[in-house]
Amino acid sequence: MTYGYSLFLTGLSLLIALLVSYTALNSAKRFPPSNGRKQQFRLIGGAAATSLGIWSMHFIAMLAFRLSQGATYHFDSIGTVLFTILLSFIGTLSGFAAARPGRFKRYKLLGGGAFMGLAFGGMQAIGMSALQGVSVRYSPPLLTLSVMVAIIASITALYLLFHAHRSFWMNGLLLGIVLTGMSYSGMASATLTLHDDGMSMPMNGIHMDNFDLAIYVAFGTIVIFGISLIGSLAGDKRLAERLAWKGSILDSAIGCLIMFDRHGTVIEFNPAAESAFGFERGDVVGRRNIDQLIPRDSGANEQDRRKLAPGSEWLLGERLEATALRADGSELPIEMTVTRIKKERSFAYAVHIRDLTERIRAERVLRESEERYRRLIEYSPEAIFVQQDGLITFVNASVMQMLDFADSSELVGNPMISLIHEDYRAAARRWQERVQAGAQAPEAMELKMIKRCGRPIDIEAKSILFEFEGKPFVQTIARDITEKKQYEDAIKQMAYYDTLTGLPNRNLFHKLIEEALGHARQDGQRFAVMFLDIDRFKIINDTMGHPMGDLLLQRFAALLSVCIGNDGTVSRLSGDEFVVTLPCCDAAKAETLARGILLALTESISLGSENIYVTSSIGIALYPSDGDNAETLMKHADCAMYAAKTEKNGYRFFDRRMDRVHSRQAAIEQALHRAIGERRFSLRYQPMFDARTKMMTGVEAFLRWSDPMLGSVPPEEFIPIAEESGQMAAIGEWVLHAACEQMHAWHENGLARVPIFVNVSARQFHQEQLVPMLRRILQQTGLQPKYLALEAKEGVVLEESDAVFAKLGALKDLGVCLSIDDFGTGGSASPTRLQELPIRTIKIDMSILLEISKPPIKAAMETISAMGRSLPIEIIAKRVETEEQFLLLERLNCTNVQGCLFSQPLSAEQFEHAYLYALALDHQA
């Protein structure tokens, strides 16, 4: 008896196994993880198709055996065949249900695979019992082994269908081989025995001829599964296109999108969510619950935690802030909105998520910035007010410190304007209105505020308009500038007011006169300028000292202010020069005011313990007759003052002739500067004689000046100008040096040892450096001190002051002689007073002697003669010009004379020719 396999049918069974595998794999992709009715139908349909294909493959595999004495399937056993198909379906459905996605557990895979393997084993055994003409016996070891193979093959098949992630085609090939191997291993455990001859043989040795049946079954199976696979693949392509379109929308979405079913299982996870959470999509979809990504306790309160429960209806459509968890366990602040989507016969939920990390960071930065701003405002050294509708809503600590308030509640709620000084409230209201109207960068304003004690302070304020919670507010930054204003006032006082007298100075005077002239031009009014100074102030200042001079200026300034009153403004220009501006003033009114000043000066002025009398010279210029601008009026008033000085203690109105005099005086003053530098001065020498012996007793030096432009200028003209302009000190030093040098030279050439007389002014006499200067000159020229005689006016030498006493003592110690010039014109001193002083000579002007018949003069001369007889003092009569004058001197017993009757003032050359050469000739004779 022969047996064998039909290679064609064996290959056909393998082909059907592959076709079933690919069809089952493609169907498994459609099995959703949820348990809806539609999903259950898909599961049942997929299990039915797969079980039918497995049954068909197994049926053809049995027909691949050929028995030599044919055994066939009898159609009376069709019930058995259908039962095997049912058994295959039940096993496949159980395995699919246990191993499908979404509810996968390992034990379910093993249990479902075991049940499925047993069902396939039972299907095979029952199916073989349907063979006619043979008996089937099983070998227990082989049967057990085949059952184990079936179970393992079933588990492997379920894993490949639902959980293997390899290539679709590779999984299908492996699954087909596993199914085919399961079928043929089960058939190998059975032994078939023919009924007619009782002969038994192994199954693999029998040949059965059922080729036609196998072809029919195979053809039907291939057609059914081929059409199903092709249709499924085509459907997969369309589904893939739709999914790709939907996926592109999800993938391109900027925000995170997570979808989950009613059980909370995640079914969609877009790329934005992958980036935000740090998970791969495959690690989340079907594998994680929404609670693992967004814990229920991440809400702000219990109500939010209830809303976060999966399937909660409260959550739908609401924006909720929560905290999610990233893959690394870190927290992710989110804002989410949940919408419900109908899916098949159930519902799914879409969570739209916005990452709040940047917003929270920005809010934190904003809070920190606001806190810093609040601290800056609170602790700012500048006083800061915030007001709304004119009422204070906030003040910082600097405000309370500036205004001396203890607590901000004393200010908050009060009108801002109540803190402003009433003189500034109107301007402050206008300024605040500009700010509230939105004026761009309004300028800072200076005003006064009232402190708690009522004392005003100066502040500088700047306000800006801003919005807070949609409402307009005004922020004002105020700075206390009281000290600054005081400093500015002090600077202004220094810049515009004289520090000694408190009167306007030159700078302010120019502004005042320009303003007054402007009003005079506009209103067509007259205007007067009064220029005045204190007569002989420099002598007073030098003799009494600068402190007393300053006090005199203060008293004189006060006297002027009282005399002028509200009629004008008194200003001090410099030194003892004062100027008065008189608006709406004509000549008559100006004259009245000038007389009032001179009348006031008839009273003595108290300078501490001393009372002195002073006079003033006043010059007046009128607008517009004497000038139409400040410079011209000042110049002409100055000219008038110098004209008044010729008379002293008087006033003069300007006239055009004064302009020429003033111009010459100005020219002399300028030329004196050049003359000092260019040494244009010269000396003239006039000898003094003893009338009885005709012997020379001394020589007086006289200063002369000749200018290239002005010509010869007499001393009586240029010396007062030099005194006034402060140039006399330099000129006087030159005179002293030249006179001493010349006298020393003459002494060396044989002139009698007689002194040189040099006149010094009161200013020179009171110079602190007079004695050191004389000592230096005497050392430089070699002249012995006893041959230098300083001539000074009586009022200078006889002044009773400590400074004069000290100066006279220093001159006596130096060895220099003193001579009183024009004695008797300033109130003669007593013999006792003269005896106390180092006086060598007294000079009397001839003009006094000519009035000897007058009782006062006669008494004075008797006193002078008595002093000459009782004191070692020589009396010299000067300016003796006629014989009659000389005879008068002889009768008065005055033998020391000086004057043109004996010799004119001579140049050095003339003096040498007259006296030195004559002396040389006498010696030769």
VOTORPA-577390 format. One record per residue (C-alpha): residue number from 1; x, y, z. Coordinates in pm, whole numbers. Each point is the difference from the previous one (the first is absolute). Layout:
   tornu        x        y        z
     NUM        X        Y        Z
...
//
This chain:
   tornu        x        y        z
       1        0        0        0
       2      155      337     -101
       3      -44      354      153
       4      146      353      -46
       5      -57      386        0
       6     -141      203     -285
       7      269      264      -40
       8     -240      225     -187
       9     -260       -9      273
      10      267       46      265
      11      122      313     -174
      12     -359      108      -51
      13      -63      -32      375
      14      308      216       67
      15     -123      258     -252
      16     -338       13      172
      17      174       33      338
      18      195      302     -128
      19     -313      154     -151
      20     -187      -48      327
      21      295      146      192
      22       20      319     -204
      23     -377       41       10
      24       -4      -51      378
      25      288      244       52
      26     -175      266     -205
      27     -323      -54      195
      28      181       12      334
      29      114      355      -75
      30     -363      109        0
      31      -86     -147      337
      32      -48      301      228
      33       88      -18      368
      34     -349      104      111
      35     -303     -230       58
      36     -270      161     -210
      37     -254     -207     -188
      38      155       86     -330
      39      336     -103      134
      40     -148     -332      118
      41     -144      -67     -343
      42      339       70     -156
      43      159     -240      246
      44     -253     -276      -74
      45       27       53     -375
      46      379      -11        9
      47       -5     -316      215
      48     -251     -169     -235
      49      204       74     -311
      50      326     -109      162
      51     -151     -321      146
      52     -151      -92     -338
      53      335       47     -169
      54      178     -208      263
      55     -261     -273      -34
      56       33        4     -379
      57      381      -20       25
      58      -30     -294      242
      59     -261     -174     -217
      60      221       23     -309
      61      296     -118      207
      62     -194     -319       89
      63      -94      -48     -364
      64      368       24      -88
      65       38     -357      141
      66      -75     -271     -251
      67      -91     -356      105
      68       57     -286     -244
      69     -349     -128       65
      70     -180      333       -2
      71     -167      137      300
      72     -237      292      -52
      73     -210      250      187
      74     -356     -104       -6
      75     -251      274      -23
      76     -219     -177      255
      77      261      137      251
      78      -64      364     -105
      79     -117       74      353
      80      338     -105      126
      81      169      227     -253
      82     -212      299      104
      83       73      -72      365
      84      370       17      -73
      85      -51      336     -171
      86     -192      122      305
      87      268     -128      230
      88      265      187     -205
      89     -209      320       21
      90      -44      -27      375
      91      371      -54       56
      92       96      288     -231
      93     -256      240      155
      94      118      -82      350
      95      362       61      -95
      96      -78      327     -176
      97     -208      126      291
      98      276      -77      248
      99      289      144     -199
     100     -155      306     -173
     101      151      349       56
     102     -117      221      284
     103      -64     -283      245
     104      324     -190      -40
     105      133     -189      293
     106      267     -269      -22
     107     -207     -261      180
     108     -287       70     -237
     109      227      -63     -297
     110      115     -332      149
     111     -350     -108      100
     112     -156       99     -330
     113      280     -173     -192
     114      -40     -319      206
     115     -377      -10      -57
     116       48       75     -368
     117      260     -284      -32
     118     -230     -250      172
     119     -287      105     -226
     120      216      -49     -309
     121      113     -341      133
     122     -361     -105       57
     123      -94      132     -345
     124      271     -214     -157
     125      -92     -312      193
     126     -373       29      -76
     127       72       87     -359
     128      207     -317      -46
     129     -278     -207      149
     130     -211       97     -301
     131      220     -217     -225
     132     -188     -309     -139
     133      159     -348       -6
     134      272       49      257
     135       39       -8      372
     136      203      273      174
     137      221      -73      297
     138      227      252      178
     139      333      -50      165
     140      -23      165      344
     141      354      142       -5
     142      -42      132     -351
     143     -347      127       76
     144      124      188      304
     145      284      141     -203
     146     -235      107     -278
     147     -229      171      251
     148      298      189      146
     149      106       97     -352
     150     -355      124      -67
     151       -4      210      316
     152      343      150      -66
     153      -90       63     -361
     154     -326      170      105
     155      178      228      252
     156      258       84     -265
     157     -273       69     -253
     158     -186      236      238
     159      320      188       86
     160       87       41     -367
     161     -353      117      -77
     162      -37      264      272
     163      330       94      160
     164      294      -65     -232
     165      134      317     -162
     166      199     -159     -278
     167      -75       21     -373
     168     -351      -83     -105
     169      121     -247     -262
     170      254     -164      232
     171     -264      -44      270
     172     -237     -155     -255
     173      266     -247     -118
     174       87     -105      355
     175     -368      -32       93
     176      -69     -221     -309
     177      289     -230       85
     178     -114      -24      363
     179     -359      -90     -101
     180      114     -255     -258
     181      244     -156      246
     182     -274      -21      263
     183     -228     -189     -243
     184      257     -251     -126
     185      140      -69      349
     186     -351      -92      117
     187      -55     -236     -292
     188      333     -168       72
     189     -126     -116      344
     190     -282     -213     -151
     191        9     -362     -140
     192     -267     -110     -254
     193     -125     -368      -26
     194     -203     -139     -299
     195     -322     -181       92
     196        1     -279     -268
     197      321     -174       67
     198       79      121      353
     199      343      104     -114
     200      137      305      166
     201      262      236     -120
     202      149      330       98
     203     -184      297     -131
     204      283      121     -207
     205       -1     -322     -197
     206     -364       10     -130
     207      -99      148     -335
     208     -346      147      -33
     209     -142      149     -320
     210     -212      302       87
     211      162      241     -243
     212     -315      136     -150
     213     -149       81      336
     214      314      176      109
     215        4      205     -318
     216     -353      112       49
     217       57       99      362
     218      327      170      -82
     219     -145      192     -292
     220     -288      130      206
     221      225       93      286
     222      250      177     -224
     223     -272      194     -180
     224     -167      106      323
     225      317       97      184
     226      164      148     -308
     227     -293      230      -60
     228      -13       80      371
     229      373       74       19
     230       -3      214     -313
     231     -303      191      121
     232      149       37      342
     233      328      131     -138
     234     -188      246     -219
     235     -205      107      300
     236      319       27      200
     237      142      232     -260
     238     -303      227       10
     239       -3      -17      377
     240      372       79        9
     241      -61      302     -222
     242     -279      123      228
     243      208      -70      307
     244      297      171     -159
     245     -215      305      -76
     246     -136        6      353
     247      343      -78      139
     248      154      288     -194
     249     -253      228      163
     250       87     -139      340
     251      371        4      -70
     252       -4      357     -126
     253     -204      126      292
     254      204      245      207
     255     -180      -89      321
     256       12     -332      178
     257     -286     -238      -73
     258      -69     -317      199
     259     -304     -224      -58
     260     -121     -263      246
     261     -301     -229       26
     262     -254      -14      277
     263      227     -227      200
     264      280      256      -17
     265      221     -197     -240
     266      195      228     -232
     267      -92      -62     -364
     268      174      298     -165
     269      316      199       81
     270      114      263     -253
     271      363      117      -60
     272      -52      320      197
     273      -98     -215      296
     274      306     -218      -57
     275      222      310       13
     276     -171      139      308
     277      -23     -322      200
     278      319     -170     -118
     279     -180     -325      -92
     280        4     -187     -330
     281     -347      -52     -144
     282       36     -380        5
     283       86       11      371
     284     -328      174       79
     285     -279     -104     -239
     286     -179     -305      139
     287      262      -33      273
     288      -66      289      237
     289     -299      146      176
     290      -73      371       -9
     291       40        4      381
     292      363      -92      -44
     293       56      310     -213
     294     -233      240      182
     295      -46     -116      360
     296     -338       69      156
     297      157      183      293
     298      176      253     -226
     299     -295      240        5
     300      -14      307      216
     301     -283     -128      223
     302     -236     -290       65
     303     -244      116     -266
     304      276        1     -260
     305      108     -350      109
     306     -355     -127      -57
     307       -3      162     -341
     308      324     -178      -93
     309     -157     -343       55
     310      -19     -194     -330
     311     -340       39     -161
     312     -101      283      231
     313     -273      206     -163
     314      101      305      209
     315      325       30     -187
     316     -145       41     -348
     317       48      339     -164
     318      174      158      299
     319      349      143       18
     320      185     -151      289
     321      351       44      125
     322      173     -313      124
     323      341     -156       40
     324      103     -287     -228
     325      295     -236       36
     326      277      -29     -256
     327      181     -322      -84
     328      286       97      232
     329     -239       55      289
     330       20      381      -10
     331     -314      207       20
     332     -151      176     -299
     333     -244      285       68
     334     -282      -13     -256
     335     -330      156      -95
     336     -237     -253     -151
     337     -339      -12     -165
     338     -184     -335      -35
     339     -251      -78     -276
     340     -203     -316      -45
     341        3     -187     -332
     342     -247     -269      -98
     343      188     -309     -109
     344     -197     -295     -132
     345     -250      -74      275
     346      210      147      277
     347      172      327       74
     348      358      119       -5
     349      145      317      141
     350      245      246     -156
     351      219      202      233
     352      137      319     -154
     353      300      102      206
     354      198      323        9
     355      338        0      166
     356       -5      272      266
     357      371      -17       78
     358       83      319     -188
     359     -310      176      125
     360       73      -94      360
     361      362      103      -47
     362     -117      330     -150
     363     -247       44      287
     364      276      -76      249
     365      229      246     -174
     366     -285      252        1
     367      -66      -59      370
     368      369       34       76
     369       13      313     -212
     370     -307      139      175
     371      155      -85      334
     372      324      168      -96
     373     -196      300     -129
     374     -202        7      322
     375      317      -11      208
     376      162      264     -218
     377     -305      220       44
     378      -34      -74      371
     379      366       55       84
     380       78      263     -261
     381      175      306      142
     382     -232      207     -218
     383     -344       80      140
     384     -263     -177     -213
     385     -374       70        4
     386     -267     -194     -191
     387     -334      169      -44
     388     -329      -71     -173
     389     -252      270      -75
     390      206      237      213
     391       -5     -224      310
     392      316     -158      139
     393       -6     -381      -21
     394      362      -78       89
     395      305      169      149
     396      341     -150       67
     397      215       40      310
     398      192      292     -153
     399     -323      202      -21
     400      -67      -44      370
     401      360       85       82
     402       -5      307     -223
     403     -328      131      141
     404       51     -125      358
     405     -304     -230        7
     406        8     -305      227
     407     -233     -227     -198
     408     -117      -19     -361
     409     -365      -15      116
     410       28      369       81
     411       49       72     -370
     412     -181     -275     -192
     413     -349      109     -100
     414       75      371       33
     415       10      238     -299
     416      347       41     -142
     417      -61      373      -43
     418      -38       40      379
     419      374      -56       37
     420       86      281     -244
     421       71      351      125
     422     -292      228      -84
     423      221      225     -215
     424       70     -293     -233
     425     -336     -181       -7
     426     -134      161     -316
     427      319      -80     -193
     428        2     -353      147
     429     -359      -61     -116
     430       82      111     -355
     431      309     -219        1
     432     -192     -306      124
     433     -270       57     -264
     434      269      -16     -267
     435      127     -328      145
     436     -349     -154       20
     437      -66      111     -358
     438      291     -221     -105
     439      258      267      -75
     440      321     -165     -111
     441      286       39      249
     442     -133      309      182
     443      276      218      129
     444      100       -8      365
     445     -158      262      220
     446      141      183      297
     447     -246       84      277
     448      -38        7      376
     449     -161     -271      213
     450     -112       23      361
     451      154     -223      263
     452     -207     -144      283
     453      118      283      226
     454     -116      258     -257
     455      349      100     -114
     456       31       34     -379
     457      276     -178     -192
     458      114       35     -357
     459      -45     -306     -220
     460       56      -97     -360
     461     -275     -232     -128
     462      -54     -205     -314
     463     -317     -198      -74
     464      -90     -276     -242
     465     -334     -156      -92
     466      -35     -381       14
     467     -275     -260        7
     468      -58     -265      264
     469     -284     -250      -34
     470     -142      218     -275
     471      -13      313      213
     472      212      312      -48
     473      239       99      276
     474      256      279       33
     475      338      -70      152
     476      188      303      130
     477      368       -8       94
     478       93      288      227
     479      344      105      114
     480       68      237      287
     481      209      280     -148
     482      -17      237      295
     483      373      -16       55
     484       58       29     -372
     485     -223      309      -20
     486      178      150      299
     487      330      -72     -170
     488     -129      151     -325
     489     -129      302      190
     490      340       33      165
     491      168      -27     -340
     492     -247      249     -140
     493       65      227      295
     494      372      -26      -64
     495      -47       47     -373
     496     -246      289       16
     497       46      160      340
     498      294      167      167
     499      119     -213      292
     500      107      304      207
     501     -303      227      -31
     502     -273     -236     -123
     503      -77      238     -288
     504      -34     -116     -360
     505      344      -37     -156
     506      122       86     -347
     507     -156     -312     -159
     508     -347       63      138
     509       30      374      -61
     510       46      -58     -374
     511     -319     -210       -4
     512     -191      257      202
     513      103      296     -214
     514      -86     -188     -319
     515     -345      -87      140
     516      -54      360      114
     517      106      135     -339
     518     -235     -245     -170
     519     -295      128      202
     520      108      361      -57
     521       12      -53     -378
     522     -333     -182        1
     523     -181      255      215
     524      180      309     -130
     525      123       94      346
     526      315      174      120
     527      267     -187      184
     528      299      107      212
     529      329     -163       97
     530      188      132      301
     531      371      -87       36
     532      168       82      333
     533      294      -88      222
     534      147      103      334
     535      247      284      -21
     536      352      -92      115
     537     -118     -351       87
     538      333     -153      -89
     539      175      224      254
     540     -258      -92      264
     541       36     -369      -83
     542      378       16       12
     543       24      209      317
     544     -274     -166      203
     545       50     -351     -134
     546     -204     -224     -228
     547     -243     -126      268
     548     -100      356       73
     549      -16       71     -372
     550     -236     -296      -47
     551     -216      120      287
     552      -13      347     -158
     553     -117     -153     -328
     554     -276     -187      183
     555     -114      315      180
     556       14      203     -320
     557     -200     -268     -188
     558     -266        0      272
     559      -17      382      -13
     560      -49       -7     -378
     561     -274     -263       25
     562     -187      214      253
     563       37      317     -207
     564     -113     -165     -326
     565     -275     -212      157
     566     -247     -131     -258
     567       94      258     -261
     568      281     -213     -143
     569      255     -277       53
     570      343       47      153
     571      281     -226     -130
     572      365      -26       89
     573      232      -36     -298
     574      340      -26      170
     575      201      163      276
     576     -178      318      107
     577     -186       36     -332
     578     -379      -15       24
     579     -263       50     -265
     580     -369       77       37
     581     -261      -77     -268
     582     -300      232       17
     583     -298     -100     -217
     584     -259      267      -85
     585      240      270      113
     586       65      342     -148
     587      277      250       78
     588     -193      167      283
     589      -66     -323      183
     590      358     -118      -51
     591      131      330      140
     592     -227      -31      304
     593      128     -349       71
     594      365      110      -45
     595      -48      286      247
     596     -162     -239      244
     597      306     -225      -14
     598      240      290       55
     599     -214      129      286
     600        3     -342      167
     601      380       -3      -26
     602       25      317      210
     603      -60     -225      297
     604      290     -207      129
     605       20     -368      -75
     606       64     -231      291
     607      275     -256      -54
     608        2     -186      326
     609      165      223      256
     610       79      272     -253
     611     -220      252     -178
     612      122      140     -331
     613     -130      241     -259
     614       12      -86     -369
     615     -109      172     -316
     616     -111     -137     -333
     617       23      108     -363
     618     -308      -77     -209
     619      -34       -9     -378
     620     -342      -14     -169
     621      -91     -102     -357
     622     -355       14     -140
     623     -175     -221     -257
     624      -41       70     -284
     625      179      334      -17
     626      334     -127      128
     627      -15     -343     -162
     628     -241     -267     -120
     629      183     -308      127
     630      149     -122      326
     631      363       33     -106
     632      -34      360     -111
     633     -199      103      307
     634      257     -160      231
     635      289      167     -180
     636     -162      342       17
     637     -102      -38      364
     638      363      -93       77
     639      120      311     -184
     640     -239      214      203
     641      125     -157      323
     642      362       83      -83
     643     -106      355      -78
     644     -167       18      340
     645      322     -121      165
     646      169      327      -89
     647     -228      167      252
     648      -43     -295      240
     649     -323      -69      188
     650     -218      100     -291
     651     -195     -124     -301
     652       15       79     -368
     653     -225      -78     -295
     654      175     -118     -312
     655       74      241     -284
     656      194      -57     -318
     657      312      183      119
     658       48     -258      273
     659       31     -268     -260
     660      321      155     -129
     661      142       27      354
     662      -93     -358       72
     663      151     -116     -325
     664      330      171       90
     665       -7     -158      346
     666      -56     -342     -155
     667      284       62     -246
     668      231      102      285
     669      -90     -311      197
     670       82     -225     -295
     671      319      191      -80
     672      116      -37      361
     673        3     -376      -44
     674      233       35     -296
     675      213      262      174
     676       71     -233      293
     677      110     -280     -227
     678      197      222     -237
     679      164      216      275
     680     -127      329     -144
     681       13      184      332
     682      280      237      100
     683      102      197      311
     684       68      368       52
     685      216      116      291
     686      -44      326      195
     687      262       92      264
     688      -71      156      343
     689      226      266      153
     690       89      169      324
     691      -63      368      -87
     692      268      125      236
     693      286     -227     -111
     694     -121      -64     -355
     695       83     -366       63
     696     -211     -286     -149
     697     -192     -180      276
     698     -193     -258     -207
     699     -149      -98     -337
     700     -364      -83      -79
     701      -85     -237     -286
     702     -303       84     -218
     703     -168     -254     -234
     704      -53       94     -364
     705     -162     -189     -290
     706        3       59     -374
     707     -208     -227     -226
     708       54      -29     -377
     709     -372       46      -64
     710     -111      218      290
     711      315      208       29
     712      112      134      336
     713     -265      -83      262
     714       18      206      324
     715       25     -193      327
     716     -317      155      138
     717     -185     -160     -291
     718      145     -351      -21
     719       81      -69      369
     720     -370       -1      114
     721      -81     -232     -291
     722      291     -226       97
     723     -127        1      356
     724     -356      -89     -108
     725      111     -275     -242
     726      238     -160      252
     727      316       69     -202
     728      161      240      248
     729      170     -276      199
     730      212     -111     -294
     731       75      359     -101
     732       93       95      358
     733      245     -290       28
     734      168      107     -322
     735       29      361      127
     736      157     -113      327
     737      248     -226     -171
     738      101      259     -263
     739       36      282      257
     740      212     -208      240
     741      217     -128     -280
     742       57      353     -133
     743       78      152      341
     744      250     -275       80
     745      173       65     -335
     746       20      373       74
     747      137      -66      346
     748      269     -212     -155
     749       81      281     -243
     750       53      256      274
     751     -341      153       66
     752      -54      105      357
     753     -149     -272      214
     754     -355      132       -1
     755     -322     -206        2
     756     -227      -68     -297
     757     -366       82       72
     758     -260     -228     -165
     759     -374       54       36
     760     -212     -305       87
     761     -379      -13      -21
     762     -223     -117      280
     763      -52     -331     -180
     764      374      -54      -33
     765       56       93      363
     766     -254     -259      120
     767      133     -283     -217
     768      111     -295      212
     769      304      -50     -223
     770      120      362       25
     771      279      -63      251
     772      124     -325     -163
     773       -8      177     -337
     774      206      295      135
     775      251     -236      157
     776       39     -183     -332
     777       38      324     -199
     778      259      138      238
     779      198     -321      -21
     780      -20       -6     -378
     781       97      366      -49
     782      254       28      286
     783     -153      321      137
     784       24       41      375
     785     -348        7      165
     786       60      337      169
     787       26      165     -343
     788     -352     -107      -96
     789     -285      222      119
     790     -358     -108      -60
     791     -248      283      -43
     792     -363      -66       98
     793     -304      210       65
     794      -67      117      352
     795     -322     -202       30
     796      184     -320      -88
     797      295       34      238
     798     -190      143      297
     799     -287     -254      -10
     800      -41     -161      341
     801      -27     -369      -76
     802      198     -306       96
     803       86      -67     -364
     804      151      349      -45
     805      194      -23      325
     806      139     -336     -103
     807       93      130     -347
     808      177      310      141
     809      190     -217      246
     810      113     -233     -279
     811      119      295     -211
     812      189      143      297
     813      169     -334       57
     814       94      -12     -368
     815      162      346       35
     816     -216      173     -260
     817      -99      363       64
     818     -357      128       -7
     819     -122      337     -124
     820     -349      146       40
     821     -110      162     -324
     822     -244      296       -9
     823        9       29      379
     824     -283      203      148
     825     -264      -96     -258
     826     -130     -300      189
     827      -15      130      356
     828      343       53      157
     829      116     -240      265
     830      132      101      336
     831      376       15       68
     832      -39     -295      236
     833     -154     -211     -277
     834      276       97     -246
     835      265      -74      258
     836     -128     -358       24
     837       43      -52     -376
     838      321      -47     -203
     839      -64      323     -193
     840      305      181     -147
     841     -152      278     -207
     842     -323      189      -41
     843      -90      160     -330
     844     -227      303      -14
     845     -156      118     -323
     846       69      368      -86
     847     -368       54      -66
     848      -64      -25      374
     849      277      243       86
     850     -147      258     -235
     851     -311        8      221
     852      203       59      316
     853     -211      306       85
     854     -306     -216       59
     855      -36      -93      369
     856      -27     -379      -49
     857      304       -5     -225
     858      198      227      228
     859      -76     -227      300
     860      100     -305     -201
     861      331      157     -103
     862       79      100      358
     863      -57     -361      101
     864      220     -125     -285
     865      279      245       93
     866      -17     -111      362
     867       30     -366     -110
     868      298       85     -217
     869      179      158      295
     870      -91     -267      256
     871       24     -320     -211
     872      279     -141     -222
     873     -217       50     -303
     874       88      204     -304
     875     -271      218     -147
     876       16       45     -376
     877     -202      252     -199
     878      -78     -130     -347
     879     -116      164     -321
     880      198      317       65
     881      -20      177     -332
     882       60      378       62
     883      234      230      193
     884     -295      134      197
     885      -80     -352      119
     886      363      -53       99
     887       10      329      200
     888     -313     -110      182
     889      173     -327       95
     890      300      190      135
     891     -231      203      225
     892     -154     -330      124
     893      350     -135       62
     894      -60     -286     -246
     895      331      -57     -177
     896      -55     -345     -165
     897     -157       62     -339
     898     -101     -182     -317
     899     -144      148     -313
     900       44      135     -348
     901      163      317      138
     902      306     -213       70
     903      -32     -286     -252
     904     -254     -148     -233
     905      -50     -380       13
     906      289     -133     -214
     907       68     -314     -195
     908      285     -218      122
     909      231      140     -268
     910      -95      359       80
     911       46      -61      373
     912      344     -153      -54
     913      106      288     -227
     914     -120      263      249
     915      137     -151      319
     916      243     -282      -57
     917      202      172     -275
     918        6      329      192
     919      123     -187      304
     920      274     -159     -206
     921      109      342     -136
     922       10      141      353
     923      226     -282      105
     924      226       58     -303
     925       22      368       79
//
